[in-house]
């Protein structure tokens, strides 16, 4: 009597809530198929992992004017175009990878889970797929945040070592080939998979993280050239603790969203409270205390892009 033995599951509050949630998704999906309710194109927060995307997203998501998931949806975006359907090339996507059905699939997914309204999405792999997103949503807003390469690479290194929290196999499944990063310390990738990742399967951890930082920011700057300036907001991570109120007030104005007293108070405290599950509150030059020798080794590699982003080596 297996079915009778499982009847107790119907009384479990968590299971019932999950079932009701799934039913709601189905019903909203049916309604979307019939009515195709319109919604403004999304707002995308993008940037290299460990560059302040989460605190930026959470601050903007505090408004009631936008709908947000509260988590990254990398599996969804990869289902449209990603390692499982591009022969493990990478998690990047170009405008040429857009298929006619993709906009409808994405809009339906948003409506099912968030209802009607403008969506705010923060999924770190999307910094690798800005041309794809712009082709899908030509009126979207893009908020790109970058961080001093030395601190960002150091933070990526700390994250790679953070109890496997950011390992990609939990999202992508088994990798098609083994890696031996940092002398075999890591046999798979963490955070995101940039184009050309196979060339770094035997590299040191600092070389891998430097390559991730370079790939993410270079692709963002390339996209900036063709996305209209009125749809592009560029931020510095360092401003989170140097001028958080001014920075976010400008962002909210660009998005035409009220910057009320509650949000202003929230932004004023950003530099004083932990924003990371890895190493706590934001701080300049963390790399000097965590991975100084490793960062010195890759500094020649990241220096040109750092300068392009406006960072001086004496900062």
C-alpha positions as a Python dict, from the first residue, in 0.01 Angstrom:
ca = {
    (1, 'X'): (0, 0, 0),
    (2, 'X'): (263, 258, -97),
    (3, 'X'): (9, 532, -168),
    (4, 'X'): (-146, 502, 179),
    (5, 'X'): (195, 513, 341),
    (6, 'X'): (261, 841, 164),
    (7, 'X'): (-64, 1007, 267),
    (8, 'X'): (107, 1165, 569),
    (9, 'X'): (300, 1386, 328),
    (10, 'X'): (-22, 1566, 242),
    (11, 'X'): (-41, 1686, 602),
    (12, 'X'): (315, 1817, 613),
    (13, 'X'): (291, 2200, 606),
    (14, 'X'): (607, 2243, 399),
    (15, 'X'): (499, 1989, 139),
    (16, 'X'): (151, 2139, 121),
    (17, 'X'): (296, 2488, 77),
    (18, 'X'): (525, 2364, -199),
    (19, 'X'): (239, 2191, -378),
    (20, 'X'): (22, 2501, -355),
    (21, 'X'): (306, 2713, -485),
    (22, 'X'): (355, 2480, -781),
    (23, 'X'): (-18, 2486, -850),
    (24, 'X'): (-5, 2864, -848),
    (25, 'X'): (276, 2856, -1104),
    (26, 'X'): (71, 2628, -1328),
    (27, 'X'): (-239, 2849, -1306),
    (28, 'X'): (-41, 3166, -1371),
    (29, 'X'): (127, 2995, -1665),
    (30, 'X'): (-210, 2909, -1815),
    (31, 'X'): (-328, 3265, -1767),
    (32, 'X'): (-12, 3402, -1926),
    (33, 'X'): (-59, 3170, -2226),
    (34, 'X'): (-411, 3309, -2278),
    (35, 'X'): (-371, 3677, -2191),
    (36, 'X'): (-2, 3752, -2243),
    (37, 'X'): (-7, 4038, -1987),
    (38, 'X'): (243, 4308, -2071),
    (39, 'X'): (526, 4416, -1840),
    (40, 'X'): (819, 4657, -1869),
    (41, 'X'): (1149, 4500, -1962),
    (42, 'X'): (1356, 4390, -1660),
    (43, 'X'): (1632, 4556, -1462),
    (44, 'X'): (1949, 4344, -1459),
    (45, 'X'): (2221, 4378, -1195),
    (46, 'X'): (2544, 4233, -1335),
    (47, 'X'): (2909, 4213, -1243),
    (48, 'X'): (3182, 3966, -1163),
    (49, 'X'): (3108, 3744, -866),
    (50, 'X'): (3235, 3898, -538),
    (51, 'X'): (3212, 4252, -680),
    (52, 'X'): (2916, 4379, -479),
    (53, 'X'): (2631, 4255, -697),
    (54, 'X'): (2441, 4105, -404),
    (55, 'X'): (2437, 4413, -183),
    (56, 'X'): (2350, 4627, -486),
    (57, 'X'): (2064, 4397, -576),
    (58, 'X'): (1933, 4369, -221),
    (59, 'X'): (1936, 4747, -178),
    (60, 'X'): (1740, 4806, -497),
    (61, 'X'): (1508, 4514, -423),
    (62, 'X'): (1402, 4689, -100),
    (63, 'X'): (1169, 4905, -307),
    (64, 'X'): (812, 4790, -368),
    (65, 'X'): (836, 4914, -727),
    (66, 'X'): (1016, 4603, -855),
    (67, 'X'): (955, 4228, -842),
    (68, 'X'): (1250, 4011, -748),
    (69, 'X'): (1329, 3648, -678),
    (70, 'X'): (1560, 3688, -381),
    (71, 'X'): (1801, 3437, -534),
    (72, 'X'): (1994, 3378, -854),
    (73, 'X'): (1828, 3194, -1142),
    (74, 'X'): (2138, 3071, -1323),
    (75, 'X'): (1976, 2733, -1393),
    (76, 'X'): (1694, 2905, -1579),
    (77, 'X'): (1923, 3121, -1790),
    (78, 'X'): (2147, 2822, -1864),
    (79, 'X'): (1839, 2628, -1976),
    (80, 'X'): (1792, 2883, -2255),
    (81, 'X'): (2159, 2874, -2354),
    (82, 'X'): (2437, 2722, -2146),
    (83, 'X'): (2684, 2438, -2099),
    (84, 'X'): (2424, 2164, -2142),
    (85, 'X'): (2325, 2285, -2488),
    (86, 'X'): (2644, 2452, -2617),
    (87, 'X'): (2881, 2156, -2573),
    (88, 'X'): (3017, 2303, -2249),
    (89, 'X'): (3161, 2603, -2426),
    (90, 'X'): (3087, 2833, -2128),
    (91, 'X'): (2804, 3014, -1950),
    (92, 'X'): (2835, 3306, -2191),
    (93, 'X'): (2571, 3381, -2453),
    (94, 'X'): (2566, 3616, -2750),
    (95, 'X'): (2287, 3785, -2942),
    (96, 'X'): (2321, 3512, -3206),
    (97, 'X'): (2224, 3252, -2944),
    (98, 'X'): (1877, 3403, -2896),
    (99, 'X'): (1593, 3189, -3030),
    (100, 'X'): (1247, 3325, -3128),
    (101, 'X'): (1081, 3161, -2827),
    (102, 'X'): (1328, 3281, -2562),
    (103, 'X'): (1161, 3612, -2477),
    (104, 'X'): (825, 3443, -2429),
    (105, 'X'): (980, 3167, -2219),
    (106, 'X'): (1154, 3421, -1995),
    (107, 'X'): (849, 3648, -1964),
    (108, 'X'): (629, 3351, -1876),
    (109, 'X'): (879, 3229, -1617),
    (110, 'X'): (888, 3572, -1453),
    (111, 'X'): (508, 3607, -1450),
    (112, 'X'): (454, 3259, -1308),
    (113, 'X'): (677, 3323, -1010),
    (114, 'X'): (652, 3697, -953),
    (115, 'X'): (324, 3809, -1103),
    (116, 'X'): (275, 4131, -1294),
    (117, 'X'): (531, 4409, -1268),
    (118, 'X'): (887, 4502, -1357),
    (119, 'X'): (1141, 4236, -1267),
    (120, 'X'): (1477, 4294, -1097),
    (121, 'X'): (1720, 4010, -1158),
    (122, 'X'): (2068, 3951, -1021),
    (123, 'X'): (2234, 3644, -1165),
    (124, 'X'): (2613, 3667, -1184),
    (125, 'X'): (2651, 3464, -1503),
    (126, 'X'): (2453, 3732, -1684),
    (127, 'X'): (2761, 3953, -1695),
    (128, 'X'): (2876, 3699, -1957),
    (129, 'X'): (2557, 3726, -2161),
    (130, 'X'): (2469, 4093, -2192),
    (131, 'X'): (2426, 4084, -2574),
    (132, 'X'): (2185, 3792, -2527),
    (133, 'X'): (1979, 3981, -2267),
    (134, 'X'): (1977, 4302, -2468),
    (135, 'X'): (1848, 4117, -2774),
    (136, 'X'): (1576, 3958, -2560),
    (137, 'X'): (1479, 4277, -2378),
    (138, 'X'): (1583, 4583, -2581),
    (139, 'X'): (1433, 4825, -2325),
    (140, 'X'): (1594, 4664, -2019),
    (141, 'X'): (1809, 4858, -1773),
    (142, 'X'): (2156, 4722, -1694),
    (143, 'X'): (2331, 4802, -1366),
    (144, 'X'): (2695, 4699, -1388),
    (145, 'X'): (2917, 4710, -1080),
    (146, 'X'): (3292, 4654, -1080),
    (147, 'X'): (3557, 4624, -811),
    (148, 'X'): (3932, 4680, -781),
    (149, 'X'): (4079, 4373, -947),
    (150, 'X'): (4317, 4296, -662),
    (151, 'X'): (4039, 4280, -402),
    (152, 'X'): (3798, 4108, -639),
    (153, 'X'): (4043, 3833, -735),
    (154, 'X'): (4139, 3784, -371),
    (155, 'X'): (3771, 3755, -275),
    (156, 'X'): (3714, 3503, -553),
    (157, 'X'): (4002, 3297, -416),
    (158, 'X'): (3848, 3307, -68),
    (159, 'X'): (3515, 3201, -217),
    (160, 'X'): (3664, 2908, -404),
    (161, 'X'): (3792, 2784, -68),
    (162, 'X'): (3464, 2847, 116),
    (163, 'X'): (3343, 2491, 190),
    (164, 'X'): (3250, 2424, -171),
    (165, 'X'): (2962, 2672, -144),
    (166, 'X'): (3011, 2808, -497),
    (167, 'X'): (3100, 2487, -682),
    (168, 'X'): (2931, 2465, -1019),
    (169, 'X'): (2857, 2092, -1026),
    (170, 'X'): (2562, 2151, -793),
    (171, 'X'): (2401, 2356, -1072),
    (172, 'X'): (2551, 2213, -1390),
    (173, 'X'): (2605, 1849, -1295),
    (174, 'X'): (2928, 1656, -1353),
    (175, 'X'): (3188, 1833, -1564),
    (176, 'X'): (3281, 1671, -1896),
    (177, 'X'): (3647, 1654, -1800),
    (178, 'X'): (3843, 1672, -1474),
    (179, 'X'): (4035, 1977, -1361),
    (180, 'X'): (4346, 1996, -1148),
    (181, 'X'): (4340, 2361, -1048),
    (182, 'X'): (4601, 2479, -799),
    (183, 'X'): (4797, 2156, -818),
    (184, 'X'): (4487, 1938, -780),
    (185, 'X'): (4327, 2128, -491),
    (186, 'X'): (4016, 2181, -705),
    (187, 'X'): (3876, 1932, -954),
    (188, 'X'): (3592, 2153, -1076),
    (189, 'X'): (3512, 2522, -1124),
    (190, 'X'): (3335, 2760, -889),
    (191, 'X'): (3125, 3076, -943),
    (192, 'X'): (3093, 3083, -1324),
    (193, 'X'): (3236, 2929, -1636),
    (194, 'X'): (3389, 3185, -1876),
    (195, 'X'): (3479, 3120, -2239),
    (196, 'X'): (3815, 2945, -2262),
    (197, 'X'): (3786, 2786, -1918),
    (198, 'X'): (3945, 2460, -2034),
    (199, 'X'): (4276, 2642, -2090),
    (200, 'X'): (4293, 2704, -1713),
    (201, 'X'): (4212, 2356, -1584),
    (202, 'X'): (4574, 2313, -1471),
    (203, 'X'): (4640, 2671, -1365),
    (204, 'X'): (4699, 2816, -1021),
    (205, 'X'): (4396, 2942, -829),
    (206, 'X'): (4504, 3305, -863),
    (207, 'X'): (4540, 3266, -1240),
    (208, 'X'): (4192, 3113, -1265),
    (209, 'X'): (4032, 3386, -1054),
    (210, 'X'): (4218, 3658, -1244),
    (211, 'X'): (4086, 3509, -1568),
    (212, 'X'): (3732, 3509, -1429),
    (213, 'X'): (3764, 3875, -1329),
    (214, 'X'): (3910, 3971, -1668),
    (215, 'X'): (3644, 3777, -1861),
    (216, 'X'): (3350, 3920, -1668),
    (217, 'X'): (3459, 4283, -1682),
    (218, 'X'): (3589, 4273, -2038),
    (219, 'X'): (3258, 4129, -2164),
    (220, 'X'): (3066, 4394, -1969),
    (221, 'X'): (3271, 4676, -2121),
    (222, 'X'): (3227, 4531, -2468),
    (223, 'X'): (2849, 4527, -2415),
    (224, 'X'): (2856, 4886, -2291),
    (225, 'X'): (2956, 4997, -2641),
    (226, 'X'): (2623, 4896, -2797),
    (227, 'X'): (2375, 4927, -2508),
    (228, 'X'): (2229, 5283, -2507),
    (229, 'X'): (2381, 5501, -2236),
    (230, 'X'): (2039, 5580, -2091),
    (231, 'X'): (1996, 5207, -2022),
    (232, 'X'): (2340, 5157, -1866),
    (233, 'X'): (2430, 5238, -1504),
    (234, 'X'): (2791, 5177, -1403),
    (235, 'X'): (2888, 5157, -1036),
    (236, 'X'): (3205, 5114, -831),
    (237, 'X'): (3207, 4864, -545),
    (238, 'X'): (3421, 5100, -341),
    (239, 'X'): (3141, 5358, -338),
    (240, 'X'): (2933, 5119, -126),
    (241, 'X'): (3131, 5231, 177),
    (242, 'X'): (3265, 5566, 53),
    (243, 'X'): (2942, 5727, -72),
    (244, 'X'): (2657, 5474, -48),
    (245, 'X'): (2369, 5721, -14),
    (246, 'X'): (2478, 5933, -309),
    (247, 'X'): (2547, 5626, -523),
    (248, 'X'): (2212, 5460, -466),
    (249, 'X'): (2018, 5786, -485),
    (250, 'X'): (2157, 5827, -839),
    (251, 'X'): (2061, 5468, -923),
    (252, 'X'): (1704, 5512, -800),
    (253, 'X'): (1670, 5837, -994),
    (254, 'X'): (1788, 5666, -1313),
    (255, 'X'): (1532, 5392, -1256),
    (256, 'X'): (1260, 5650, -1183),
    (257, 'X'): (1195, 5490, -842),
    (258, 'X'): (1137, 5694, -524),
    (259, 'X'): (1437, 5709, -292),
    (260, 'X'): (1246, 5728, 35),
    (261, 'X'): (1374, 5768, 390),
    (262, 'X'): (1365, 5396, 465),
    (263, 'X'): (1589, 5315, 169),
    (264, 'X'): (1814, 5611, 245),
    (265, 'X'): (1865, 5481, 600),
    (266, 'X'): (1938, 5136, 463),
    (267, 'X'): (2202, 5264, 224),
    (268, 'X'): (2365, 5481, 492),
    (269, 'X'): (2446, 5169, 694),
    (270, 'X'): (2593, 4962, 412),
    (271, 'X'): (2955, 5035, 490),
    (272, 'X'): (2912, 4933, 853),
    (273, 'X'): (2746, 4596, 827),
    (274, 'X'): (2860, 4259, 684),
    (275, 'X'): (2759, 4205, 322),
    (276, 'X'): (2938, 3878, 251),
    (277, 'X'): (2913, 3521, 368),
    (278, 'X'): (3285, 3484, 300),
    (279, 'X'): (3479, 3766, 467),
    (280, 'X'): (3241, 4015, 628),
    (281, 'X'): (3207, 4391, 586),
    (282, 'X'): (3342, 4572, 278),
    (283, 'X'): (3689, 4712, 308),
    (284, 'X'): (3956, 4847, 77),
    (285, 'X'): (4269, 4643, 6),
    (286, 'X'): (4155, 4325, 177),
    (287, 'X'): (4391, 4141, -52),
    (288, 'X'): (4690, 4262, 150),
    (289, 'X'): (4570, 4064, 451),
    (290, 'X'): (4443, 3754, 268),
    (291, 'X'): (4632, 3668, -50),
    (292, 'X'): (4909, 3926, -96),
    (293, 'X'): (5170, 3708, -266),
    (294, 'X'): (4919, 3553, -505),
    (295, 'X'): (4778, 3892, -605),
    (296, 'X'): (5125, 4032, -665),
    (297, 'X'): (5187, 3742, -905),
    (298, 'X'): (4882, 3815, -1121),
    (299, 'X'): (4897, 4194, -1097),
    (300, 'X'): (5065, 4235, -1439),
    (301, 'X'): (4777, 4037, -1592),
    (302, 'X'): (4498, 4246, -1445),
    (303, 'X'): (4672, 4587, -1440),
    (304, 'X'): (4564, 4709, -1790),
    (305, 'X'): (4194, 4645, -1727),
    (306, 'X'): (4219, 4793, -1379),
    (307, 'X'): (4353, 5114, -1530),
    (308, 'X'): (4076, 5111, -1790),
    (309, 'X'): (3821, 5084, -1508),
    (310, 'X'): (3977, 5380, -1332),
    (311, 'X'): (4177, 5210, -1058),
    (312, 'X'): (4525, 5334, -971),
    (313, 'X'): (4777, 5094, -827),
    (314, 'X'): (4828, 5332, -536),
    (315, 'X'): (4457, 5325, -438),
}
